[in-house]
């Protein structure tokens, strides 16, 4: 009798077998098992869902008496916080501009999902691009580099899980990486900027996830204490990027040509923050005000529609529109 039961067990397992196909990131499988076609394989497809954090009580840690006169900014080395410009706006001003960005995204068809549980003075959490980013089928939760951002990963992970988004990797060990230095070029190619905020261990762990999805990760080295590639590079259409060429290696600019990606270069008359915008659909981009006539004409000549909003207050602490948004779902593009 015991032998017969074992035979029944084996025959049943054999009959019903294992089914590894389709892959985890298959759109039909994701929708059936996870409720939505989570993730991104490009930076320009129609945004369907985006992660944001509205500035809040965590800004109360800022002490305006803690001015670092030698460099003209604010911070407390012992407590680990810093404000990286010579002006600190009121919280209400930051909230108003952040709300304007969220409203613009909703007007473009995006669901805005807000991070829950930000605390302990982590006011850099407004820059949700850095603490996670979307790949095919889910998110990679990063490991943030500066002390004032340590611990942002917990509320991000909880929020993504509550939303139902698969988390494909959480960076571990002594890895460091931040999403502002990651960008999709096309569905099979991405780029990451190695810098003071992104080390080889972080790159290796991200590469491992992408390799299983058939994606090549190009690594470029950023200059000096430059932290993220999104200060110099923005995909605005399927084969078009806005770039600050001075901040990018020549070899990367040449690689863009090989990938049939044309570039529009910003110039000295532009607000440098325009490159930290966000494509909401192919050829349609949200940018801060300050685009020069020459760059505007070049973009419009390529058929790009530009949505301009006020975002100068939020930028004062080192992050713009791109930094403040983490797309969770985009439509795939050809």
MARKOL-34315 format. One record per residue (C-alpha): residue number from 1; x, y, z. Coordinates in pm, 1 decimal. Layout:
% residues N
[atom NUM; [X; Y; Z]];
...
***
This chain:
% residues 334
[atom 1; [0.0; 0.0; 0.0]];
[atom 2; [282.3; 239.2; 88.7]];
[atom 3; [456.9; 165.4; -242.6]];
[atom 4; [131.7; 229.3; -429.5]];
[atom 5; [91.1; 571.2; -262.1]];
[atom 6; [444.2; 664.7; -364.5]];
[atom 7; [363.8; 565.7; -721.9]];
[atom 8; [48.4; 775.1; -718.3]];
[atom 9; [246.2; 1072.7; -586.3]];
[atom 10; [517.5; 1043.8; -851.4]];
[atom 11; [269.9; 986.5; -1134.1]];
[atom 12; [69.8; 1291.4; -1026.6]];
[atom 13; [377.1; 1516.4; -1009.1]];
[atom 14; [493.1; 1384.4; -1346.1]];
[atom 15; [152.3; 1447.0; -1503.2]];
[atom 16; [121.9; 1804.1; -1380.0]];
[atom 17; [491.1; 1883.1; -1416.7]];
[atom 18; [671.8; 2217.1; -1401.3]];
[atom 19; [592.3; 2510.7; -1628.1]];
[atom 20; [876.3; 2768.3; -1636.6]];
[atom 21; [736.6; 2931.1; -1950.3]];
[atom 22; [628.7; 3198.7; -2004.4]];
[atom 23; [895.8; 3394.7; -1816.9]];
[atom 24; [812.2; 3579.4; -1495.3]];
[atom 25; [813.8; 3916.7; -1675.6]];
[atom 26; [570.0; 3802.5; -1947.7]];
[atom 27; [289.9; 4059.2; -1966.8]];
[atom 28; [12.4; 3798.2; -1963.5]];
[atom 29; [165.4; 3609.1; -1671.6]];
[atom 30; [223.6; 3926.2; -1467.9]];
[atom 31; [-129.6; 4046.0; -1525.8]];
[atom 32; [-278.4; 3710.1; -1434.6]];
[atom 33; [-68.3; 3648.4; -1122.9]];
[atom 34; [26.6; 3998.7; -1001.4]];
[atom 35; [-273.2; 4198.4; -1119.4]];
[atom 36; [-87.7; 4438.8; -1347.8]];
[atom 37; [185.3; 4438.2; -1609.7]];
[atom 38; [439.8; 4576.5; -1363.7]];
[atom 39; [773.1; 4725.9; -1463.1]];
[atom 40; [946.8; 4917.3; -1739.1]];
[atom 41; [1172.7; 4824.7; -2028.7]];
[atom 42; [1211.0; 5180.2; -2159.8]];
[atom 43; [1215.5; 5541.5; -2039.7]];
[atom 44; [964.5; 5694.0; -2281.4]];
[atom 45; [653.2; 5474.8; -2299.2]];
[atom 46; [324.4; 5602.7; -2164.0]];
[atom 47; [350.7; 5618.5; -1784.6]];
[atom 48; [74.4; 5424.9; -1613.5]];
[atom 49; [196.2; 5435.7; -1252.4]];
[atom 50; [463.8; 5639.9; -1076.6]];
[atom 51; [601.2; 5641.2; -722.3]];
[atom 52; [636.9; 5978.4; -547.1]];
[atom 53; [678.3; 6118.9; -197.1]];
[atom 54; [518.9; 6448.9; -102.9]];
[atom 55; [750.6; 6656.6; 121.3]];
[atom 56; [632.9; 6635.7; 480.6]];
[atom 57; [723.7; 6642.8; 848.1]];
[atom 58; [1066.8; 6491.0; 784.5]];
[atom 59; [1180.3; 6839.8; 678.9]];
[atom 60; [1154.4; 6942.1; 1044.5]];
[atom 61; [1507.8; 6813.6; 1105.6]];
[atom 62; [1648.8; 7107.8; 910.2]];
[atom 63; [1813.6; 7366.0; 1134.5]];
[atom 64; [1862.1; 7693.9; 948.0]];
[atom 65; [2133.6; 7796.4; 1192.7]];
[atom 66; [2354.4; 7513.5; 1061.6]];
[atom 67; [2503.7; 7706.1; 772.5]];
[atom 68; [2841.2; 7580.9; 648.2]];
[atom 69; [2996.5; 7914.9; 566.1]];
[atom 70; [3301.2; 7767.8; 391.7]];
[atom 71; [3082.5; 7624.8; 113.6]];
[atom 72; [2765.3; 7830.6; 148.1]];
[atom 73; [2526.3; 7542.7; 215.2]];
[atom 74; [2361.9; 7390.0; 521.1]];
[atom 75; [2411.7; 7068.3; 711.5]];
[atom 76; [2498.4; 6888.1; 1030.9]];
[atom 77; [2779.2; 6636.4; 994.4]];
[atom 78; [2702.1; 6473.0; 1329.8]];
[atom 79; [2335.0; 6417.2; 1242.1]];
[atom 80; [2419.1; 6340.5; 881.0]];
[atom 81; [2177.8; 6575.0; 702.1]];
[atom 82; [2264.8; 6838.1; 441.6]];
[atom 83; [2091.0; 7092.8; 221.2]];
[atom 84; [2302.4; 7156.6; -83.3]];
[atom 85; [2226.1; 7515.5; -179.9]];
[atom 86; [2238.4; 7853.4; -13.9]];
[atom 87; [1860.5; 7890.6; 19.8]];
[atom 88; [1611.3; 7676.4; 211.5]];
[atom 89; [1251.8; 7730.7; 99.9]];
[atom 90; [945.8; 7686.3; 318.2]];
[atom 91; [784.8; 7342.9; 330.6]];
[atom 92; [465.5; 7486.5; 181.9]];
[atom 93; [659.8; 7602.6; -123.8]];
[atom 94; [809.5; 7257.9; -175.4]];
[atom 95; [469.2; 7094.5; -137.3]];
[atom 96; [307.3; 7330.3; -386.0]];
[atom 97; [561.0; 7253.9; -657.2]];
[atom 98; [553.4; 6881.8; -584.6]];
[atom 99; [173.1; 6886.5; -605.2]];
[atom 100; [200.3; 7064.1; -939.3]];
[atom 101; [420.5; 6783.8; -1072.6]];
[atom 102; [182.9; 6516.6; -942.6]];
[atom 103; [-112.6; 6696.3; -1104.4]];
[atom 104; [74.4; 6717.9; -1434.8]];
[atom 105; [140.5; 6344.3; -1423.0]];
[atom 106; [-222.7; 6264.0; -1349.4]];
[atom 107; [-325.7; 6484.7; -1640.8]];
[atom 108; [-103.0; 6266.2; -1859.7]];
[atom 109; [-277.6; 5947.8; -1747.6]];
[atom 110; [-46.1; 5833.1; -1466.8]];
[atom 111; [-154.9; 5691.0; -1133.1]];
[atom 112; [48.1; 5852.9; -856.3]];
[atom 113; [137.4; 5614.6; -572.4]];
[atom 114; [275.1; 5787.8; -262.9]];
[atom 115; [542.3; 5640.3; -37.7]];
[atom 116; [413.0; 5561.2; 311.9]];
[atom 117; [607.6; 5568.8; 636.7]];
[atom 118; [887.3; 5819.7; 572.0]];
[atom 119; [1032.4; 5930.5; 904.9]];
[atom 120; [1349.3; 6014.0; 1100.5]];
[atom 121; [1422.9; 6331.8; 908.8]];
[atom 122; [1479.8; 6155.9; 575.6]];
[atom 123; [1381.1; 6456.5; 366.1]];
[atom 124; [1573.3; 6328.7; 63.3]];
[atom 125; [1293.5; 6072.3; 28.8]];
[atom 126; [1120.2; 6319.0; -202.3]];
[atom 127; [1365.6; 6196.1; -465.9]];
[atom 128; [1203.3; 5856.7; -514.4]];
[atom 129; [1402.2; 5780.9; -828.6]];
[atom 130; [1701.3; 5678.5; -619.1]];
[atom 131; [1560.3; 5424.0; -374.3]];
[atom 132; [1421.7; 5188.8; -639.6]];
[atom 133; [1375.2; 5162.9; -1012.2]];
[atom 134; [1164.0; 4947.5; -1240.2]];
[atom 135; [1288.7; 4678.5; -1475.5]];
[atom 136; [1090.9; 4417.1; -1665.8]];
[atom 137; [840.7; 4258.2; -1433.2]];
[atom 138; [913.0; 4448.6; -1114.3]];
[atom 139; [1143.7; 4666.8; -909.0]];
[atom 140; [1500.4; 4666.4; -786.8]];
[atom 141; [1527.6; 4821.9; -440.7]];
[atom 142; [1864.1; 4994.8; -421.1]];
[atom 143; [2105.0; 5053.5; -135.0]];
[atom 144; [2150.2; 5426.3; -87.0]];
[atom 145; [2496.7; 5569.5; -31.0]];
[atom 146; [2492.3; 5877.5; 199.9]];
[atom 147; [2409.2; 5833.6; 567.2]];
[atom 148; [2108.3; 6063.0; 558.5]];
[atom 149; [1944.8; 5829.2; 305.7]];
[atom 150; [2016.5; 5503.3; 486.6]];
[atom 151; [1685.1; 5341.3; 575.7]];
[atom 152; [1479.1; 5486.4; 290.8]];
[atom 153; [1466.7; 5135.6; 152.0]];
[atom 154; [1222.3; 5013.5; 419.3]];
[atom 155; [923.8; 5242.4; 344.2]];
[atom 156; [990.7; 5199.8; -27.5]];
[atom 157; [979.7; 4820.5; 3.9]];
[atom 158; [662.4; 4830.4; 212.2]];
[atom 159; [491.3; 5069.5; -27.8]];
[atom 160; [579.7; 4865.6; -335.7]];
[atom 161; [465.3; 4545.7; -166.1]];
[atom 162; [135.2; 4704.9; -63.1]];
[atom 163; [80.0; 4817.9; -421.0]];
[atom 164; [139.1; 4458.5; -534.0]];
[atom 165; [458.1; 4518.7; -731.7]];
[atom 166; [709.8; 4232.5; -745.1]];
[atom 167; [1050.2; 4315.3; -596.8]];
[atom 168; [1303.7; 4130.2; -808.2]];
[atom 169; [1613.4; 4227.4; -613.6]];
[atom 170; [1716.3; 4410.2; -299.6]];
[atom 171; [2080.0; 4515.9; -313.9]];
[atom 172; [2288.7; 4364.2; -36.1]];
[atom 173; [2639.7; 4345.4; 108.0]];
[atom 174; [2847.3; 4659.1; 58.5]];
[atom 175; [2677.2; 4743.6; -269.8]];
[atom 176; [2572.9; 5102.4; -340.4]];
[atom 177; [2349.9; 5215.8; -623.1]];
[atom 178; [2089.9; 5485.1; -678.6]];
[atom 179; [1822.0; 5487.5; -946.1]];
[atom 180; [1909.8; 5835.6; -1067.9]];
[atom 181; [2216.4; 5683.0; -1229.1]];
[atom 182; [2020.0; 5417.1; -1421.8]];
[atom 183; [1844.7; 5470.2; -1754.8]];
[atom 184; [1684.4; 5257.3; -2022.8]];
[atom 185; [1806.9; 5316.8; -2378.6]];
[atom 186; [1581.8; 5057.6; -2539.3]];
[atom 187; [1418.3; 4732.2; -2430.8]];
[atom 188; [1744.8; 4538.0; -2449.8]];
[atom 189; [1995.9; 4803.6; -2341.7]];
[atom 190; [2033.7; 5012.7; -2026.8]];
[atom 191; [2308.0; 5235.2; -1886.2]];
[atom 192; [2436.3; 5300.2; -1535.6]];
[atom 193; [2675.1; 5572.5; -1422.8]];
[atom 194; [2948.5; 5455.6; -1186.7]];
[atom 195; [3021.6; 5727.2; -931.1]];
[atom 196; [3065.8; 5813.3; -565.4]];
[atom 197; [2708.3; 5681.7; -522.5]];
[atom 198; [2727.1; 5370.0; -744.7]];
[atom 199; [2995.7; 5106.7; -691.0]];
[atom 200; [3094.0; 4786.3; -867.7]];
[atom 201; [2911.3; 4564.3; -620.5]];
[atom 202; [2586.0; 4747.1; -689.6]];
[atom 203; [2643.9; 4731.4; -1063.6]];
[atom 204; [2714.8; 4357.1; -1045.1]];
[atom 205; [2389.9; 4285.3; -862.2]];
[atom 206; [2183.9; 4493.4; -1104.3]];
[atom 207; [2361.0; 4330.4; -1398.6]];
[atom 208; [2264.4; 3987.5; -1268.4]];
[atom 209; [1893.3; 4072.9; -1276.0]];
[atom 210; [1912.7; 4227.7; -1622.2]];
[atom 211; [2120.0; 3944.0; -1767.5]];
[atom 212; [1837.8; 3698.7; -1698.0]];
[atom 213; [1609.2; 3931.6; -1895.1]];
[atom 214; [1842.7; 3954.1; -2194.0]];
[atom 215; [1937.2; 4315.6; -2121.4]];
[atom 216; [2287.5; 4460.4; -2165.5]];
[atom 217; [2392.9; 4709.3; -1898.4]];
[atom 218; [2642.1; 4967.8; -2024.6]];
[atom 219; [2863.8; 5112.2; -1750.5]];
[atom 220; [2995.1; 5466.9; -1785.0]];
[atom 221; [3216.9; 5651.9; -1539.8]];
[atom 222; [3095.9; 5991.2; -1420.7]];
[atom 223; [3336.7; 6275.5; -1346.6]];
[atom 224; [3462.4; 6389.4; -1007.1]];
[atom 225; [3187.5; 6401.4; -745.8]];
[atom 226; [2905.3; 6392.3; -998.3]];
[atom 227; [2654.5; 6144.6; -855.9]];
[atom 228; [2394.2; 6050.2; -1118.1]];
[atom 229; [2371.8; 6018.8; -1494.4]];
[atom 230; [2028.9; 6187.2; -1493.1]];
[atom 231; [2203.9; 6520.9; -1450.3]];
[atom 232; [2331.6; 6479.8; -1805.4]];
[atom 233; [2108.1; 6238.9; -1992.9]];
[atom 234; [1735.5; 6204.0; -2061.6]];
[atom 235; [1556.3; 5987.0; -2314.7]];
[atom 236; [1272.8; 6194.4; -2462.5]];
[atom 237; [1158.7; 5965.2; -2744.9]];
[atom 238; [1233.7; 5614.8; -2864.1]];
[atom 239; [1542.3; 5725.7; -3057.6]];
[atom 240; [1607.0; 6072.1; -2913.2]];
[atom 241; [1788.9; 6192.3; -2602.1]];
[atom 242; [1849.2; 6530.5; -2444.1]];
[atom 243; [2206.1; 6547.4; -2317.3]];
[atom 244; [2453.8; 6766.6; -2139.2]];
[atom 245; [2750.9; 6645.6; -2341.4]];
[atom 246; [3012.7; 6784.7; -2102.2]];
[atom 247; [2902.3; 6539.6; -1836.1]];
[atom 248; [2911.5; 6226.2; -2051.9]];
[atom 249; [3203.6; 6018.5; -2179.8]];
[atom 250; [3274.7; 6045.5; -2551.4]];
[atom 251; [3255.3; 5667.1; -2578.2]];
[atom 252; [2898.0; 5674.1; -2449.1]];
[atom 253; [2797.9; 5944.2; -2697.3]];
[atom 254; [2939.9; 5724.7; -2973.6]];
[atom 255; [2752.1; 5423.8; -2839.6]];
[atom 256; [2428.0; 5621.0; -2860.5]];
[atom 257; [2495.0; 5671.8; -3231.8]];
[atom 258; [2548.1; 5298.6; -3274.2]];
[atom 259; [2209.5; 5242.8; -3113.0]];
[atom 260; [2051.6; 5493.4; -3355.8]];
[atom 261; [1975.8; 5735.2; -3072.0]];
[atom 262; [1999.4; 6096.6; -3185.2]];
[atom 263; [2091.0; 6366.0; -2934.4]];
[atom 264; [1998.8; 6725.0; -2866.3]];
[atom 265; [2261.5; 6904.1; -2656.7]];
[atom 266; [2170.8; 7166.2; -2401.5]];
[atom 267; [2376.7; 7486.0; -2405.1]];
[atom 268; [2487.3; 7763.4; -2170.7]];
[atom 269; [2156.8; 7947.2; -2214.4]];
[atom 270; [1953.7; 7657.5; -2076.9]];
[atom 271; [1858.4; 7601.5; -1717.7]];
[atom 272; [2076.3; 7292.8; -1659.5]];
[atom 273; [1785.1; 7126.6; -1479.9]];
[atom 274; [1592.7; 7082.7; -1806.7]];
[atom 275; [1786.8; 6760.6; -1869.2]];
[atom 276; [1639.0; 6627.6; -1543.0]];
[atom 277; [1292.4; 6615.1; -1693.5]];
[atom 278; [1063.8; 6319.6; -1753.2]];
[atom 279; [915.3; 6167.4; -2067.1]];
[atom 280; [551.4; 6078.0; -1998.7]];
[atom 281; [493.9; 5923.5; -2341.5]];
[atom 282; [702.1; 5903.3; -2659.7]];
[atom 283; [802.5; 6256.8; -2756.5]];
[atom 284; [614.2; 6423.8; -2469.8]];
[atom 285; [821.9; 6555.8; -2179.2]];
[atom 286; [768.2; 6739.5; -1850.2]];
[atom 287; [1047.9; 6991.6; -1785.3]];
[atom 288; [1119.0; 7276.8; -1545.2]];
[atom 289; [1109.2; 7628.0; -1686.1]];
[atom 290; [1430.0; 7764.7; -1834.6]];
[atom 291; [1460.1; 7602.2; -2175.8]];
[atom 292; [1649.9; 7819.9; -2423.4]];
[atom 293; [1495.3; 7910.1; -2758.3]];
[atom 294; [1765.0; 7713.9; -2939.9]];
[atom 295; [1711.1; 7392.1; -2746.5]];
[atom 296; [1335.0; 7431.2; -2762.9]];
[atom 297; [1352.2; 7467.6; -3141.3]];
[atom 298; [1577.4; 7162.6; -3169.0]];
[atom 299; [1341.9; 6947.3; -2961.0]];
[atom 300; [1030.3; 7070.9; -3137.0]];
[atom 301; [1205.2; 7006.4; -3466.5]];
[atom 302; [1214.6; 6641.0; -3363.4]];
[atom 303; [843.7; 6650.8; -3282.4]];
[atom 304; [880.7; 6674.8; -2904.5]];
[atom 305; [596.4; 6828.1; -2702.3]];
[atom 306; [716.1; 7013.0; -2391.8]];
[atom 307; [516.4; 7059.5; -2071.8]];
[atom 308; [679.9; 7321.3; -1848.7]];
[atom 309; [618.4; 7349.3; -1475.9]];
[atom 310; [770.3; 7540.0; -1185.1]];
[atom 311; [1010.5; 7318.1; -990.0]];
[atom 312; [1292.2; 7548.2; -882.6]];
[atom 313; [1225.4; 7517.8; -507.8]];
[atom 314; [1251.4; 7138.9; -499.6]];
[atom 315; [1566.0; 7153.8; -712.3]];
[atom 316; [1742.3; 7352.0; -440.5]];
[atom 317; [1832.4; 7032.5; -257.5]];
[atom 318; [1987.3; 6860.7; -555.9]];
[atom 319; [1702.4; 6682.3; -731.1]];
[atom 320; [1463.5; 6772.7; -1009.6]];
[atom 321; [1158.8; 6632.8; -1184.3]];
[atom 322; [1332.5; 6312.2; -1291.8]];
[atom 323; [1470.6; 6259.3; -941.3]];
[atom 324; [1125.0; 6307.2; -788.2]];
[atom 325; [953.5; 6039.5; -995.8]];
[atom 326; [1002.2; 5663.5; -1009.8]];
[atom 327; [792.8; 5514.7; -1293.9]];
[atom 328; [655.9; 5174.7; -1193.8]];
[atom 329; [467.0; 5090.4; -1512.4]];
[atom 330; [524.4; 5212.0; -1865.6]];
[atom 331; [376.2; 5091.5; -2190.5]];
[atom 332; [623.9; 4904.8; -2403.5]];
[atom 333; [740.2; 5074.7; -2721.9]];
[atom 334; [880.5; 4949.1; -3052.4]];
***
